Amino acid sequence: MHPEMCSLNSFDINLKGLKANHTQLVYQLKNDYFEALEGAEVSKGEVSVELDIRKVTDDYFELDFHIDGQVTVICDRCLDEMQQDIQTEARLMAKIGEEYSEEDDLVTIDEASGILNVAWFIYEFIALQIPIKHVHAPGKCNSAMIQMLNEHSATRSSDEDEEKPIDPRWSGLLKIKEETKESNN
């Protein structure tokens, strides 16, 4: 039995249909949301999103996102899954115009539909909070993978050392590297 997929239509906001000057929406994002978007960075997570929409004029809106939770990403070092905390606030401006367009933080919504789907905007706000390099805390990586990585690096380094003499300008760094290796053992 297949788990139910998240309907991205639930992220549609009919801006033309908003009657109140202030509207608040809450989204609870689970794995099905991330799977439905098929983003490269994140495929799992539990994130709460509070969206405050303020109607400035009949065709101009401010959307404030308050995002808090955890997502699962792949550790760059050991390739195991790891949890990444996410906590951010973001603002998006929207206006109703002749055709859809995106410029920086201003989105123009086609007047014919008046619908803004915020699913990808939320995903992008989350993805922007993930560090470029994401690794487990020291000692939390998959030990078998780290051992293989160290063995591979040592083999490759020793092969390179045998092939080429070391440039004398780097000998100071090699000495520091060896001292560090000895102090870690």
C-alpha positions in Angstrom: 0.0 0.0 0.0 1.4 3.4 -1.0 1.5 6.2 1.5 -0.7 9.1 0.6 1.1 11.8 -1.3 0.8 15.4 -0.1 -1.5 17.5 -2.2 0.4 20.6 -3.2 -3.0 22.1 -4.0 -3.4 22.6 -0.2 -0.7 25.3 -0.5 -2.9 27.3 -3.0 -3.9 30.7 -1.6 -6.7 32.6 -3.4 -5.4 36.1 -2.9 -8.3 37.7 -4.8 -10.7 35.8 -2.5 -9.2 37.1 0.8 -11.8 39.3 2.5 -10.0 39.9 5.8 -7.1 42.3 6.1 -5.2 39.7 8.1 -5.2 35.9 7.5 -3.2 33.3 9.3 -2.5 29.8 7.9 -0.6 26.9 9.6 1.1 24.1 7.7 2.5 20.9 9.3 5.1 19.6 6.8 5.9 15.9 7.0 7.9 13.5 4.8 5.1 13.4 2.2 5.5 17.2 1.6 9.2 16.8 0.9 8.7 13.7 -1.2 6.0 15.5 -3.3 8.3 18.3 -4.1 11.2 16.0 -5.0 13.8 18.5 -3.9 17.5 17.6 -4.2 18.5 18.9 -0.8 15.7 17.6 1.5 13.5 14.5 1.3 12.4 14.1 4.9 11.4 16.3 7.8 9.0 17.7 10.3 8.5 21.4 10.0 5.8 23.8 11.2 5.0 26.8 9.1 2.9 29.8 10.3 2.0 32.1 7.4 0.6 35.5 8.2 -1.0 37.2 5.2 -1.6 41.0 5.4 -3.8 42.5 2.7 -2.2 45.9 2.1 -4.5 46.9 -0.8 -7.0 44.9 -2.9 -4.1 43.8 -5.2 -1.0 43.9 -2.9 -0.1 41.5 -0.1 2.6 40.8 2.5 3.2 37.2 3.4 5.3 36.5 6.5 6.5 32.9 7.0 7.6 31.6 10.5 9.3 28.3 9.9 10.5 25.9 12.7 11.4 22.2 12.7 13.9 19.6 11.6 14.8 18.2 8.2 16.9 15.2 7.2 19.9 15.8 5.0 22.9 13.6 4.0 26.1 14.1 5.9 28.8 15.2 3.5 31.4 13.1 5.3 29.9 9.7 6.0 26.8 9.9 3.7 24.4 8.8 6.5 21.3 10.8 7.2 21.5 13.6 9.8 19.0 16.0 11.4 19.3 19.7 10.6 17.4 22.2 12.7 15.5 24.8 10.8 14.3 28.1 12.3 13.7 31.1 10.1 11.5 33.9 9.2 10.9 35.1 5.6 8.8 37.7 3.8 7.3 37.5 0.4 5.4 40.3 -1.3 2.7 39.5 -3.8 0.6 41.6 -6.1 -2.1 40.8 -8.6 -1.1 41.8 -12.2 -1.4 40.8 -15.8 0.8 37.7 -15.8 2.8 35.6 -13.4 6.4 36.7 -12.6 8.9 36.6 -9.9 11.4 39.4 -9.1 13.5 39.1 -5.9 10.9 38.9 -3.1 8.0 40.2 -5.2 5.7 37.7 -7.0 3.1 38.9 -9.5 0.0 36.7 -9.7 -2.0 36.3 -12.8 -5.2 38.4 -12.3 -7.3 35.7 -14.0 -6.6 33.1 -11.3 -5.5 35.2 -8.3 -4.0 32.0 -6.9 -0.5 31.8 -5.3 0.9 28.4 -4.5 3.4 28.8 -1.6 4.7 25.1 -1.6 8.0 25.9 -3.4 8.6 29.2 -1.6 8.4 27.4 1.7 10.8 24.7 0.4 13.2 27.4 -0.8 13.1 29.2 2.6 13.9 25.9 4.3 16.7 25.0 1.8 18.4 28.4 2.3 18.8 27.5 6.0 20.8 24.4 5.4 24.5 25.0 5.6 26.5 24.5 2.4 28.6 21.9 4.2 26.5 19.7 6.5 28.3 17.1 8.6 27.5 15.3 11.8 28.9 16.6 15.1 32.4 15.2 15.9 32.2 11.5 16.7 28.6 11.1 15.4 29.5 10.0 11.8 29.2 6.4 10.7 32.5 5.0 12.1 32.8 2.2 9.4 32.5 4.8 6.6 35.0 7.1 8.3 37.5 4.3 8.7 37.2 3.4 5.0 37.6 7.1 4.1 40.7 7.4 6.2 42.2 4.2 4.8 41.4 5.4 1.2 42.9 8.8 2.0 46.0 7.2 3.5 46.5 4.9 0.6 46.0 7.7 -1.9 48.4 10.0 0.0 51.1 7.3 0.3 50.8 6.5 -3.4 51.1 10.2 -4.3 54.1 10.5 -1.9 55.9 7.7 -3.6 55.4 9.2 -7.1 56.5 12.7 -6.4 59.0 14.3 -4.1 57.5 16.8 -1.7 57.9 20.5 -2.6 60.1 21.9 0.2 57.7 24.8 0.6 55.1 22.3 1.9 57.4 20.5 4.4 56.3 22.7 7.3 52.6 21.8 6.7 53.5 18.1 6.4 55.3 18.3 9.8 52.1 19.9 11.4 50.0 17.2 9.8 52.1 14.4 11.2 52.2 16.0 14.7 48.4 16.3 14.6 48.0 12.7 13.5 50.3 11.6 16.4 48.5 13.7 19.0 45.1 12.2 17.9 46.4 8.6 18.3 
